[in-house]
Amino acid sequence: MSNNNATHRKIFTLTGVTLLIGVILRVWVASHFQIRVWIDEVWVVLSPAYHLLTGVSAFNEEWSQGIRDWIPPLLFKAILKFLHAAGLSRGSSALFGVRILIAGAQTASILYFCQYLIGRMRISRHAWLLFFVLLLTPELIHFASSADLSVIALPFLLFGIVFVDADEKRGNCNSKVHLGAALLSFSALIRFQFALFPLCFLIFLIAKKKFKKAMHLTSIGIGFILLDLYVNHFMTGQMLFPMYRYFTLNTVGGLASSYGVTPFYFGFELLWKFVTEPVFILAALFSFFTYKKMPALVCASLVFYLLHLSVGHKEYRFFYGSAVLFAAIGTAGFLSANLNSKWIASFFILFLCVAGFRTVKKIDWHSFEIPSKLETLAGEQKDVRGLITVGWGGIYQGANYFFHQPLPYLFAENKNQLISKQANPALYSHLIVPAHEIAPCAKMIQEERGGKLYACDFAEIKRYLTP
């Protein structure tokens, strides 16, 4: 009995230390790096949310095409409203609040999901290593506080998986299944590809003749589809189902392929980069052990991954959900195989070495910070009246959300495009340009990783807007 108590204390201590380090790292990244994994974080989530809150901000063309859902912006409008009410109304503090809330949701859902896997797989030895892999893989830390749709939807998916799989022999099963079905459905309305999970679970429930659970999942899923139709009709005045338009335009319409096409094996490269090579190997070799006890989860994760392999256009962020799921499934299978402790120690050392190398050499912790970081700084200047941002392809700007002021904001791909917009120079007081460009303003506030922020008077802005 004393040996068991000592073992439990050791596991609890190792898990607690891992959790503490994981939380500290996520808070540090959220506060020190204005990371954006891709432009959709701005144009699909944050900027529309800011528009809903203030009536100011730009939209990209995908909203007019009806392939974007209003539920994520409405969710983040509520978050921004809460943060502003709590006194976090400056750009940097509001952004930090958003990042912390996202990272907190990621951490809580991963912890709960790990605990669920440990119980279902009956892992007794080295269970803390599952937490270690999912909380301390550098790439997962890098993405954990991003407002990308894959990251936002994942906590709803993980909690939903756990609740849908509630033990029917225990009390309160129906309410847990209802909650799980609602969370799975909601995750699919945020990240449309996550719809594969409730569909796969439904197939397995029917195959196992668990018709009551299948009926709950189906009815709640249909309810959320109707809710989505209502929300988007309320926001646009049209009867839109963005999930359907998204899939048709990106497949038959060829919209996704227009952004670039890569071969299917590029998806393998993205996954092993995401979870580091040792964890990728675990997922490839030991997922079968997890499949024997949790076939629905493994099959749904595999189908989800194969979908992203099969589409021509692949982006790093698309594989975040697969990275978390396969890291969990592979590591859980590895630990449940009851291998010799030497194998466990070998993996632990290899993981630390590769993860440490990636942390220092392979991860750009400042990815796409500029010009958004300078825009946030501009919004906090006491004398700001309006902002112009030029460069970065005309799409990497943070729009009014990062500027975080309901003031005139103008962006352009280059100076010629800016001049063609015939802006009124009296409306603007600050200018952001790439570092290699010389602006006609005497006062430079800050230079940061390839960009410069200037405070300009009327004559300087007018001169910059003149051909």
Buried (B, 14 or more C-beta within 10 A) or exposed (E): EEEEEEEEEEBEEBBEEBBEEBBEBBBEBBBEBBBBBBBBBBBBBBBBBBBBBBEBBBBBEBBEBBBBBBBBBBBBBEBBEEBBEEEBEBBBBBBBBBBBBBBBBBBEBBBBBBBBBBEBBEBBBBBBBBBBBBBBBBBBBBBBBBBBBBBBBBBBBBBBBBBBBBEEEEEEBEEBBBBBBBBBBBBBBBBBBBBBBBBBBBBBBBEEEBEEBBEBBBEBBEEBBEBBBEBBBEBBEEEBBBBEBBBEBBEEBEBBEEEEEBEEEEBBBBBBBBBBBBBBBBBBEBBEBBBEBBBBBBBBBBBBBEBBBEBBBBBBBBBBBBBBBBBBBBBBBBBBBEBEEEEBEEBBEBBEEBBEEBBEEEBEEBBBBBBBBBBBBBBBBEEBEBBBBBBBEBEBBBBBBBBBBBBBBBBBBBBEEBBEEEBEBEBBBBBBBBEEEEBBBEEEBEEBEBBBBBBBEEEBBBBBBEE
